[in-house]
């Protein structure tokens, strides 16, 4: 029998994510239905998908159904040829590095954790990205920016991103901008680079999972020049987005009234979340969908909240927590009570 232990040791570890509620329930011995899950930053008021027609289940997904054109209209891309539907932006994150010449790629030290291992596995050298810098180092060929950043909520200005892209394009490099959370902002069009993806060396990744609350659809979009999208399509293969997912996302993209009402609602709830955290002495950095606090007591606070059936997302460098939005007024009240109790317990134990 072949010894696979060496191969297993060399296999890349899975990146930790929020949403691991079963793990929390088992660890703390609290029933799954009793939890408030604030660990993902996904809109808890998801889009009300209309009934799925039987044909969406029976037929293979058809690229001639206008799905890419619908996404191009919603995102403001120049043309449908600049949009490729994928099985969640995660699929593109894993595939894109292999399509770029190996080089030094700048990625923020604390950002969405899938990028660094994907680029490393494809032979790139990952170096820290200073998202406050005006210019990129001369030895950097590619850069990845999550905008707004997950989890720190930092939003890099559009002009800065375009300046970085100009620098990288002059080196035959690529700027990848992950805009998974940008839809929730009222001024989305002022922040996104979706309208600029006809430029060489620019890739924008978008996802309906966060703002529309459709993470389970596993649908995302890569926006870029047609030649790069053709290479990505060849690597990912056919039928990347299911018929039911296409049905749900199409309706969500075309429902302008729901989008406007939801952006207003999330703005209010995001401010409420930030205010609640600030009332306990924290300095929150927030988007409409989540708030992030850096605090040396992050691990202790996560544990104290989990003991009260509130699950959050913790990061270690720096020690910090990210909080998503409660789903109902009852959850808001329970979360506020649990947070107050957790802070009192932490103070009592020093």
C-alpha positions as CSV (number, residue, x, y, z in Angstrom):
1,X,0.0,0.0,0.0
2,X,1.3,3.4,-0.9
3,X,2.3,5.7,1.9
4,X,0.3,8.9,1.6
5,X,1.3,10.4,4.9
6,X,3.8,12.7,3.3
7,X,1.3,13.9,0.7
8,X,-1.3,14.5,3.5
9,X,1.2,16.6,5.4
10,X,2.0,18.6,2.3
11,X,-1.7,19.3,1.5
12,X,-2.7,22.9,2.3
13,X,-4.8,23.4,5.3
14,X,-8.3,24.7,5.0
15,X,-8.7,28.4,5.8
16,X,-10.9,29.1,8.8
17,X,-14.1,31.0,8.1
18,X,-17.2,32.2,9.9
19,X,-20.5,30.3,9.7
20,X,-19.1,27.3,11.5
21,X,-22.0,27.2,13.9
22,X,-22.1,23.4,14.2
23,X,-18.6,23.5,15.6
24,X,-19.6,26.2,18.1
25,X,-22.7,24.3,19.2
26,X,-20.6,21.1,19.8
27,X,-17.8,22.9,21.6
28,X,-20.1,24.8,24.0
29,X,-22.8,22.2,24.3
30,X,-25.6,24.6,23.2
31,X,-28.3,23.5,20.8
32,X,-27.9,24.7,17.2
33,X,-31.3,26.5,17.3
34,X,-30.4,28.5,20.4
35,X,-27.5,30.5,18.8
36,X,-27.3,34.0,17.4
37,X,-24.8,33.7,14.5
38,X,-22.9,37.0,14.0
39,X,-19.9,35.3,12.5
40,X,-20.3,35.8,8.7
41,X,-21.3,39.4,7.8
42,X,-24.0,38.0,5.5
43,X,-27.2,40.0,5.3
44,X,-29.6,38.3,7.7
45,X,-32.6,39.8,5.8
46,X,-31.9,37.9,2.6
47,X,-33.6,38.5,-0.8
48,X,-37.1,36.8,-1.0
49,X,-36.4,34.5,-3.9
50,X,-39.6,33.7,-5.9
51,X,-40.5,30.0,-6.5
52,X,-38.0,28.3,-8.8
53,X,-39.6,27.0,-12.0
54,X,-39.2,23.3,-12.6
55,X,-37.2,23.9,-15.8
56,X,-34.4,25.4,-13.7
57,X,-34.0,22.0,-12.1
58,X,-34.3,19.9,-15.2
59,X,-32.2,21.8,-17.7
60,X,-28.4,22.4,-17.8
61,X,-27.5,26.0,-17.2
62,X,-27.5,27.8,-20.6
63,X,-25.0,30.6,-21.2
64,X,-27.4,32.1,-23.7
65,X,-29.9,32.9,-21.0
66,X,-28.7,36.5,-20.6
67,X,-27.4,35.9,-17.1
68,X,-24.0,37.6,-17.8
69,X,-25.8,40.6,-19.4
70,X,-28.0,40.9,-16.4
71,X,-25.0,41.0,-14.1
72,X,-23.2,43.5,-16.4
73,X,-26.2,45.9,-16.1
74,X,-26.4,45.5,-12.3
75,X,-22.7,46.0,-11.7
76,X,-22.2,48.7,-14.3
77,X,-19.7,46.7,-16.4
78,X,-18.9,47.9,-19.9
79,X,-20.4,44.8,-21.6
80,X,-21.5,41.3,-20.9
81,X,-18.3,40.0,-22.5
82,X,-16.5,41.5,-19.4
83,X,-18.5,39.3,-17.0
84,X,-18.1,35.6,-16.2
85,X,-20.5,33.9,-13.7
86,X,-18.6,31.5,-11.4
87,X,-19.5,29.2,-8.5
88,X,-19.0,31.8,-5.9
89,X,-16.1,34.3,-6.1
90,X,-14.2,31.6,-4.1
91,X,-13.8,29.6,-7.4
92,X,-12.2,32.5,-9.1
93,X,-9.9,33.2,-6.1
94,X,-8.5,29.7,-6.3
95,X,-8.1,29.7,-10.1
96,X,-6.9,33.2,-11.0
97,X,-3.4,32.9,-9.5
98,X,-2.5,30.1,-11.8
99,X,-3.4,32.3,-14.8
100,X,-1.0,35.1,-13.8
101,X,2.8,34.8,-14.2
102,X,4.4,34.0,-10.9
103,X,5.8,37.1,-9.2
104,X,5.6,39.2,-6.0
105,X,2.0,39.8,-5.1
106,X,1.0,42.3,-2.4
107,X,-1.9,41.3,0.0
108,X,-2.9,43.0,3.2
109,X,-1.7,40.9,6.3
110,X,-5.3,40.9,7.7
111,X,-7.8,40.4,4.9
112,X,-9.9,37.6,3.4
113,X,-7.8,34.5,4.2
114,X,-8.2,32.6,0.9
115,X,-6.0,34.8,-1.2
116,X,-2.5,34.3,0.3
117,X,-2.6,30.4,0.2
118,X,-4.1,30.5,-3.4
119,X,-1.2,32.7,-4.7
120,X,1.4,30.8,-2.7
121,X,0.2,27.5,-4.1
122,X,0.5,28.9,-7.6
123,X,4.1,29.8,-7.1
124,X,3.8,33.5,-6.3
125,X,5.6,35.3,-3.4
126,X,3.2,37.0,-1.1
127,X,4.4,40.3,0.5
128,X,2.4,42.6,2.8
129,X,0.3,45.3,1.2
130,X,0.1,48.7,2.9
131,X,-3.4,49.9,2.0
132,X,-2.5,53.4,3.2
133,X,0.3,53.8,0.7
134,X,0.0,56.2,-2.2
135,X,2.2,54.0,-4.5
136,X,3.1,50.3,-4.6
137,X,6.7,49.1,-4.2
138,X,8.6,48.8,-7.4
139,X,9.2,45.0,-7.0
140,X,5.5,44.2,-6.7
141,X,3.8,42.9,-9.9
142,X,0.4,41.9,-8.7
143,X,-1.8,43.2,-5.8
144,X,-5.0,42.0,-4.2
145,X,-7.4,44.5,-2.5
146,X,-10.5,43.5,-0.6
147,X,-12.6,46.7,-0.7
148,X,-14.1,47.2,1.8
149,X,-11.6,45.1,3.6
150,X,-12.8,42.0,5.4
151,X,-12.6,42.2,8.4
152,X,-11.2,45.7,9.1
153,X,-13.8,47.6,7.0
154,X,-11.1,49.8,5.5
155,X,-12.3,51.3,2.2
156,X,-9.6,52.3,-0.3
157,X,-10.5,55.2,-2.5
158,X,-11.3,54.6,-6.1
159,X,-8.7,57.1,-7.3
160,X,-6.0,55.2,-5.3
161,X,-7.0,51.9,-6.8
162,X,-6.9,53.3,-10.3
163,X,-3.4,54.7,-9.6
164,X,-2.2,51.4,-8.3
165,X,-3.6,49.7,-11.4
166,X,-1.7,52.1,-13.6
167,X,1.5,51.2,-11.8
168,X,0.9,47.5,-12.1
169,X,-0.2,47.6,-15.7
170,X,3.0,49.3,-16.6
171,X,4.8,46.2,-15.2
172,X,2.5,43.8,-17.0
173,X,0.9,43.1,-13.7
174,X,-2.6,42.7,-12.4
175,X,-4.8,44.4,-9.7
176,X,-7.5,42.2,-8.3
177,X,-10.2,44.0,-6.4
178,X,-12.6,41.9,-4.3
179,X,-15.8,43.9,-3.8
180,X,-17.9,41.2,-2.0
181,X,-19.3,43.7,0.5
182,X,-19.5,46.9,-1.6
183,X,-23.2,46.4,-2.6
184,X,-24.4,47.4,0.8
185,X,-23.1,51.0,0.5
186,X,-25.5,53.7,-0.7
187,X,-22.8,55.1,-2.9
188,X,-21.8,51.7,-4.4
189,X,-21.1,53.2,-7.9
190,X,-18.7,55.7,-6.4
191,X,-16.6,52.9,-4.9
192,X,-16.6,50.1,-7.4
193,X,-14.2,49.6,-10.3
194,X,-16.7,47.4,-12.2
195,X,-17.0,50.1,-14.9
196,X,-13.3,50.1,-15.5
197,X,-12.7,46.3,-16.2
198,X,-12.1,46.9,-19.9
199,X,-8.6,47.9,-18.9
200,X,-5.8,45.3,-19.2
201,X,-4.6,44.0,-15.8
202,X,-7.7,44.7,-13.8
203,X,-10.0,42.1,-12.3
204,X,-13.0,42.8,-10.1
205,X,-14.7,40.1,-8.1
206,X,-18.3,40.5,-7.1
207,X,-20.7,38.3,-5.1
208,X,-24.5,38.4,-4.4
209,X,-23.9,36.3,-1.3
210,X,-23.4,39.1,1.2
211,X,-25.7,42.0,0.4
212,X,-28.5,39.9,-1.1
213,X,-28.1,37.2,1.6
214,X,-27.7,34.5,-1.1
215,X,-24.5,32.9,0.0
216,X,-26.0,29.4,-0.3
217,X,-26.5,29.9,-4.1
218,X,-22.7,29.7,-4.5
219,X,-22.8,32.3,-7.3
220,X,-20.2,35.0,-8.0
221,X,-18.8,37.0,-10.9
222,X,-15.4,37.7,-12.3
223,X,-15.2,41.0,-14.2
224,X,-12.2,41.5,-16.5
225,X,-10.9,41.6,-20.1
226,X,-12.5,38.9,-22.3
227,X,-9.2,37.1,-22.9
228,X,-8.5,36.6,-19.2
229,X,-12.1,35.5,-18.6
230,X,-11.8,33.0,-21.5
231,X,-8.8,31.4,-19.8
232,X,-10.6,31.4,-16.5
233,X,-13.7,29.8,-18.1
234,X,-11.4,27.1,-19.6
235,X,-9.9,26.3,-16.2
236,X,-13.3,26.2,-14.3
237,X,-15.2,24.2,-16.9
238,X,-18.8,24.3,-17.9
239,X,-22.0,24.9,-15.8
240,X,-20.4,26.7,-13.0
241,X,-23.6,28.3,-11.7
242,X,-26.8,26.2,-11.3
243,X,-30.1,27.0,-12.9
244,X,-31.9,27.7,-9.6
245,X,-29.0,30.0,-8.5
246,X,-29.3,31.9,-11.8
247,X,-33.0,32.3,-11.3
248,X,-32.6,33.7,-7.8
249,X,-29.8,36.1,-8.6
250,X,-31.5,37.4,-11.8
251,X,-34.6,38.3,-9.8
252,X,-32.4,40.0,-7.1
253,X,-30.4,42.0,-9.6
254,X,-33.6,43.3,-11.3
255,X,-35.4,44.3,-8.1
256,X,-34.3,47.9,-7.7
257,X,-36.9,48.7,-5.1
258,X,-35.8,45.9,-2.8
259,X,-32.1,47.0,-3.2
260,X,-32.9,50.6,-2.3
261,X,-34.9,49.7,0.8
262,X,-32.4,47.2,2.0
263,X,-29.5,49.7,1.7
264,X,-31.4,52.1,3.8
265,X,-32.2,49.4,6.4
266,X,-28.6,48.1,6.5
267,X,-27.2,51.6,7.0
268,X,-29.4,52.0,10.1
269,X,-28.6,48.6,11.5
270,X,-24.9,49.0,10.8
271,X,-24.9,52.3,12.8
272,X,-26.9,50.6,15.6
273,X,-24.3,47.8,15.8
274,X,-21.4,50.2,15.9
275,X,-23.1,52.3,18.6
276,X,-23.7,49.2,20.7
277,X,-20.1,48.2,20.6
278,X,-19.0,51.8,21.3
279,X,-21.2,51.9,24.3
280,X,-19.0,49.3,25.9
281,X,-15.8,51.2,25.2
282,X,-14.8,49.6,21.9
283,X,-13.7,51.5,18.8
284,X,-15.6,49.8,16.0
285,X,-14.7,50.0,12.3
286,X,-17.9,49.3,10.4
287,X,-19.6,48.7,7.1
288,X,-23.4,48.4,6.9
289,X,-23.1,44.6,7.2
290,X,-20.4,44.1,9.9
291,X,-18.3,45.8,12.5
292,X,-14.7,45.0,13.6
293,X,-13.0,45.8,16.9
294,X,-9.3,45.3,17.7
295,X,-8.9,44.4,21.4
296,X,-6.4,42.3,23.3
297,X,-9.3,40.6,25.1
298,X,-10.8,39.3,21.8
299,X,-10.4,35.6,22.6
300,X,-11.9,36.1,26.1
301,X,-14.8,38.1,24.7
302,X,-15.6,35.6,22.0
303,X,-15.6,32.8,24.6
304,X,-17.8,34.8,27.0
305,X,-20.3,35.6,24.2
306,X,-20.3,32.0,23.0
307,X,-21.1,30.8,26.5
308,X,-24.3,32.9,26.1
309,X,-25.0,31.5,22.6
310,X,-23.6,34.4,20.5
311,X,-21.1,33.3,17.9
312,X,-18.6,35.8,16.5
313,X,-15.6,35.7,14.2
314,X,-12.2,36.0,15.8
315,X,-8.8,37.0,14.3
316,X,-5.4,36.7,15.9
317,X,-3.1,39.3,14.3
318,X,-4.1,41.6,15.7
319,X,-6.4,40.1,18.3
320,X,-9.9,41.2,17.1
321,X,-13.5,40.3,16.6
322,X,-15.9,40.8,13.7
323,X,-19.7,41.1,14.4
324,X,-22.4,40.6,11.8
325,X,-26.0,41.9,12.2
326,X,-28.6,40.2,14.3
327,X,-31.5,38.9,12.3
328,X,-34.5,40.3,14.4
329,X,-35.3,42.6,17.2
330,X,-35.4,39.7,19.6
331,X,-31.8,38.8,18.5
332,X,-30.8,42.5,19.0
333,X,-32.1,42.4,22.5
334,X,-30.5,39.1,23.3
335,X,-27.2,40.2,21.8
336,X,-27.2,43.4,23.8
337,X,-27.9,41.5,27.0
338,X,-25.3,38.9,26.3
339,X,-22.7,41.5,25.5
340,X,-23.4,43.4,28.7
341,X,-23.2,40.1,30.7
342,X,-20.0,39.1,29.0
343,X,-18.3,42.4,29.7
344,X,-19.3,42.2,33.4
345,X,-18.0,38.6,33.6
346,X,-14.7,39.6,32.1
347,X,-14.3,42.5,34.5
348,X,-15.1,40.3,37.4
349,X,-12.3,37.9,36.4
350,X,-9.8,40.7,35.7
